[in-house]
């Protein structure tokens, strides 16, 4: 065996495993709807406190 063959095989296996993980997560996220960067489902119907405060301030500035 030539020098560096084992390292190349090792990196190829890591690369393939990351590609499979990426494809699996892409398919999973497509089925479950929108998710945030931590993989948790986002709930668009319930505005968070920051969004509510922003809307309240916008109402004050408009009037």
C-alpha positions in Angstrom: 0.0 0.0 0.0 1.2 3.5 -0.8 1.6 6.1 1.9 -1.6 7.9 2.8 -4.0 5.2 1.6 -5.5 4.5 5.0 -6.0 8.2 5.7 -7.8 8.8 2.4 -10.1 5.8 3.0 -10.8 7.2 6.5 -11.7 10.6 5.2 -13.8 9.1 2.4 -15.8 7.1 5.0 -16.3 10.3 7.1 -17.4 12.2 4.0 -19.9 9.6 2.9 -21.3 9.3 6.4 -21.8 13.1 6.6 -23.5 13.1 3.2 -25.9 10.3 4.2 -26.6 12.2 7.5 -27.3 15.4 5.5 -29.6 13.7 3.1 -31.5 12.0 5.9 -31.9 15.3 7.8 -33.1 17.1 4.6 -35.7 14.4 4.0 -36.8 14.4 7.6 -37.1 18.2 7.8 -39.1 18.2 4.5 -41.6 15.8 6.0 -42.0 17.5 9.4 -42.3 21.1 8.3 -40.1 23.9 9.3 -37.5 23.4 12.0 -35.1 25.8 13.6 -31.3 25.4 13.5 -31.4 23.0 16.5 -33.8 20.6 14.8 -36.9 21.6 16.8 -40.2 22.2 15.1 -41.1 25.9 14.8 -44.6 27.0 15.7 -45.7 29.9 13.5 -49.1 30.3 15.0 -47.8 31.5 18.4 -45.7 34.7 18.2 -42.9 34.9 20.7 -42.5 37.7 23.2 -40.0 39.6 21.1 -42.4 39.6 18.1 -45.2 40.7 20.3 -43.2 43.6 21.8 -42.2 44.6 18.3 -45.8 44.8 17.2 -46.8 46.8 20.3 -44.0 49.3 19.6 -45.0 49.6 16.0 -48.6 50.4 17.1 -47.3 53.1 19.4 -45.2 54.7 16.7 -48.0 54.7 14.1 -50.5 56.5 16.4 
